Amino acid sequence: MIRLAVRLLIPVCWLLVLFPIAASAQESQQASQEKAAQEIPEANPGRPTVATPATLTPVGYLQFETGVLAAWHSPGVVSQTSINEVIKYAPSRWVEFLVATQPYAHSHAVGQPTNAAGDVDLGVQVDLYHGESVKPTIAMSYFGRVYSGAAANLDIQGPQNSVLFLISGDIRGFHYDTNGFFNEVVNDPVRRAVFGQTLSVSHPLGGKFGITGEIWHFTQPFLQGNAVGNLWAVNYNLRRNLVLDCGFDHGLTSTSTQWEVFAGFTYLLPHKLPLTWAIPKADGNHFR
């Protein structure tokens, strides 16, 4: 009986020793995974609003903003379905580079190709002031067209050159982005200035959901009119670095695109690139 008891006791002792070790290893692995997930910075979506945030994307990380847009009843365009892509990269907390493209558009428009690519624009955004608390972040940006696509333009004609003044901030749980646009549009051989203003306000809905409302306006020198619209969107923060969105925009004037429906996502690549800058101050210190 004693031998039998000893034989039974030895495996039980081993289980008592090994089980805490295995449990501790599993908890350590889970903690490491949770810590790694928390170390990934949050995405900073610029879509789906017309307004662009004055705040930049996390330093050293590529951000992709991808979406599909369906539009109806725009000046000269019966309908259009397009794919849109914006890629952003900030090598420092003061500077961000951007690429905006329309890889594909399917349009029903008089005298325009049915299937074609849109314009490609390169841009740079510079933060002038980093806000804290109720103090807003202030920035300026420039976009220039490097490729002219054949896809039909909607109510806001694609600019040849564009300068933006951007302000973003938070007030009592609401986040706002407002932009002033100074664009140059071309209708060969004529060039005209276009002026635009946008204001978007967002607020959490609870859980991982949020809602955004926006009002925007652009002059239309070639149509001698004004494009004005009201946009509403819902976002879902699937992960820290992945945000889904969908919504609609309704034009408020006869020369505005009457209806737009869109859906897309913002994805921050979770791997930091070793391409960052240190920008010196006048006193020799560095911002990173």
C-alpha positions in Angstrom: 0.0 0.0 0.0 2.8 2.4 0.9 4.5 1.7 -2.5 1.3 2.3 -4.3 0.7 5.6 -2.5 4.2 6.7 -3.3 3.7 5.9 -7.0 0.5 7.9 -7.0 2.0 10.8 -5.0 5.0 11.3 -7.3 2.9 12.2 -10.5 0.7 14.4 -8.4 3.7 16.3 -7.1 5.0 16.8 -10.6 1.6 18.2 -11.7 1.6 20.5 -8.7 5.0 21.8 -9.8 4.6 21.9 -13.5 1.0 23.4 -13.7 2.0 26.8 -12.1 5.0 27.0 -14.4 2.9 26.3 -17.5 0.2 28.7 -16.3 2.8 31.4 -15.6 4.3 31.0 -19.0 0.9 31.2 -20.7 0.0 34.4 -18.7 3.4 35.9 -19.6 2.8 35.2 -23.3 -0.7 36.7 -23.1 0.7 39.7 -21.3 3.5 40.1 -24.0 0.8 40.0 -26.7 -1.4 42.5 -24.9 1.6 44.8 -24.4 2.7 44.6 -28.0 -0.9 45.4 -29.1 -0.9 48.4 -26.7 2.4 49.6 -28.1 1.0 50.0 -31.6 -0.1 53.6 -32.0 -3.6 54.6 -32.9 -4.5 55.4 -36.5 -5.4 59.0 -37.3 -8.1 58.8 -40.0 -8.4 61.6 -42.5 -11.3 59.9 -44.3 -14.2 60.0 -45.0 -14.6 63.7 -44.4 -13.6 66.5 -46.8 -11.7 68.1 -44.0 -8.2 66.8 -43.2 -7.0 66.7 -39.6 -4.3 69.2 -38.6 -2.7 66.5 -36.4 -0.3 64.2 -38.2 -0.1 60.4 -38.3 2.2 58.6 -35.7 5.9 59.2 -36.5 7.5 56.5 -38.5 4.4 54.5 -39.5 2.7 54.3 -42.9 -1.0 54.9 -42.9 -3.4 53.8 -45.7 -6.8 55.4 -46.2 -8.8 53.3 -48.7 -12.4 53.7 -49.8 -15.1 53.2 -52.4 -17.4 56.2 -53.4 -20.6 56.0 -55.4 -22.0 59.3 -56.7 -25.1 60.4 -58.6 -26.3 63.6 -60.3 -23.2 65.8 -60.5 -22.7 68.5 -63.1 -21.9 66.7 -66.4 -21.8 63.3 -64.6 -24.9 61.1 -64.3 -23.2 58.6 -62.0 -19.7 57.5 -60.9 -18.2 54.7 -58.8 -14.6 55.1 -57.8 -11.8 53.8 -55.7 -9.8 56.3 -53.7 -6.5 55.9 -51.9 -4.4 58.3 -49.6 -1.1 57.2 -48.2 0.5 59.2 -45.4 3.9 59.1 -43.7 5.3 61.4 -41.0 9.1 61.2 -40.6 8.8 63.7 -37.7 6.1 65.1 -35.5 6.2 68.3 -37.5 6.1 67.0 -41.2 4.0 64.6 -43.1 4.1 63.5 -46.7 1.0 62.4 -48.6 0.0 60.7 -51.9 -3.6 61.0 -53.0 -4.8 58.8 -55.9 -8.0 57.6 -57.7 -6.8 54.3 -59.2 -10.1 53.6 -60.9 -13.4 55.3 -61.8 -16.4 54.0 -63.7 -18.4 56.9 -64.9 -21.5 57.7 -67.0 -20.7 61.2 -68.4 -21.1 62.8 -71.8 -17.8 62.9 -73.6 -15.9 61.2 -70.9 -14.4 57.6 -70.8 -16.4 55.0 -69.0 -13.5 53.4 -67.3 -10.4 55.5 -66.4 -8.0 56.5 -63.6 -8.1 59.8 -61.9 -5.5 62.3 -60.8 -2.4 61.6 -58.7 -1.4 64.3 -56.2 1.7 64.6 -54.0 1.5 66.7 -50.8 3.3 67.8 -47.7 1.8 68.9 -44.4 3.6 70.9 -41.7 2.4 71.5 -38.2 2.8 75.1 -37.1 1.6 74.6 -33.5 0.9 71.5 -31.5 -2.2 72.0 -29.4 -2.9 70.7 -25.9 -6.2 70.4 -24.1 -8.5 73.1 -25.6 -5.7 74.7 -27.5 -6.0 73.6 -31.2 -3.3 72.2 -33.5 -2.6 74.4 -36.4 -1.0 73.3 -39.7 -0.6 74.1 -43.4 -0.3 71.8 -46.4 0.3 71.9 -50.1 -0.8 69.5 -52.9 0.4 69.4 -56.5 -0.8 67.3 -59.3 1.8 65.0 -60.8 -0.5 63.0 -63.1 -3.7 64.1 -64.8 -6.2 61.2 -65.1 -9.0 60.9 -67.6 -11.8 60.2 -65.1 -14.6 62.6 -65.0 -14.6 65.2 -62.2 -17.5 65.7 -59.8 -18.7 69.0 -58.4 -15.4 69.8 -56.7 -13.0 69.9 -59.7 -9.6 68.4 -59.0 -7.1 71.2 -58.4 -3.8 71.6 -60.2 -2.3 73.2 -57.0 -3.9 73.4 -53.6 -2.9 75.1 -50.3 -4.8 74.3 -47.1 -4.9 75.9 -43.7 -5.9 73.4 -41.1 -7.1 73.6 -37.5 -8.0 70.7 -35.2 -9.0 70.5 -31.5 -11.3 69.1 -28.8 -14.0 70.8 -26.9 -16.0 69.0 -24.2 -15.8 65.6 -25.7 -16.3 66.8 -29.3 -13.5 66.7 -31.8 -13.4 69.2 -34.7 -11.4 69.7 -37.9 -11.8 72.8 -40.0 -9.9 73.6 -43.3 -9.6 76.6 -45.6 -8.8 75.7 -49.2 -7.0 77.9 -51.8 -7.1 75.9 -55.0 -6.0 76.5 -58.6 -8.2 74.7 -61.2 -7.5 74.5 -65.0 -9.8 74.4 -67.9 -7.3 74.7 -70.7 -6.1 77.4 -71.3 -8.0 79.1 -68.5 -6.9 79.0 -64.9 -9.2 80.0 -62.0 -9.0 80.2 -58.2 -11.3 78.1 -56.1 -12.0 78.8 -52.4 -13.4 76.3 -50.0 -14.2 75.9 -46.3 -15.1 72.8 -44.3 -16.0 72.0 -40.7 -16.4 68.5 -39.4 -17.4 67.6 -35.8 -17.1 64.0 -34.4 -18.2 62.4 -31.1 -18.0 58.9 -29.6 -21.3 57.0 -29.7 -20.3 54.4 -27.1 -18.2 51.3 -27.3 -16.0 51.4 -30.4 -18.5 53.5 -32.5 -18.3 57.2 -33.4 -20.3 59.6 -35.5 -19.2 62.6 -37.7 -21.1 65.4 -39.2 -19.7 67.9 -41.7 -20.7 71.0 -43.7 -18.5 72.1 -46.7 -18.5 74.7 -49.4 -16.5 75.4 -52.6 -16.7 78.0 -55.2 -17.2 76.9 -58.9 -15.8 79.6 -61.2 -16.4 77.7 -64.4 -20.0 77.0 -63.5 -20.5 80.4 -61.8 -22.0 78.6 -58.8 -21.2 77.2 -55.4 -21.0 73.5 -54.3 -22.3 73.0 -50.8 -22.8 69.6 -49.1 -23.7 68.0 -45.8 -21.9 64.7 -44.8 -22.6 62.2 -42.2 -20.5 59.1 -41.3 -20.2 56.4 -38.7 -16.9 54.8 -37.8 -16.0 51.6 -35.9 -12.6 51.2 -34.3 -12.0 47.5 -35.0 -8.4 47.8 -33.6 -6.1 50.6 -32.5 -4.6 50.7 -36.0 -7.7 49.8 -38.0 -10.8 52.0 -38.3 -13.8 51.2 -40.6 -16.2 53.9 -41.9 -19.3 54.4 -44.0 -21.7 57.2 -44.6 -23.3 59.6 -47.2 -23.1 63.1 -48.5 -26.0 65.2 -49.8 -25.5 68.2 -52.1 -27.5 71.3 -51.1 -27.2 73.3 -54.4 -28.1 72.5 -58.0 -24.5 72.5 -59.0 -23.5 70.1 -56.2 -23.3 66.3 -56.5 -26.7 65.4 -55.2 -25.9 62.1 -53.5 -22.7 60.3 -52.5 -22.4 57.0 -50.6 -19.1 55.8 -49.3 -17.4 53.1 -47.3 -13.7 52.4 -46.5 -11.1 51.9 -43.8 -8.0 53.5 -42.4 -5.1 51.1 -41.6 -1.9 52.0 -39.8 0.9 49.6 -40.7 2.0 48.2 -37.3 5.7 48.1 -38.2 7.7 51.2 -37.7 10.0 52.3 -40.5 13.5 53.5 -39.7 13.0 56.7 -41.7 12.6 59.5 -39.2 14.0 63.0 -38.9 15.3 65.0 -36.0 14.4 68.7 -36.6 16.7 71.0 -34.7 15.5 74.1 -32.8 17.3 77.3 -32.8 18.8 76.5 -29.3 20.2 73.2 -30.5 17.6 71.0 -28.9 15.7 68.5 -31.1 12.1 67.6 -31.7 11.3 64.0 -32.6 
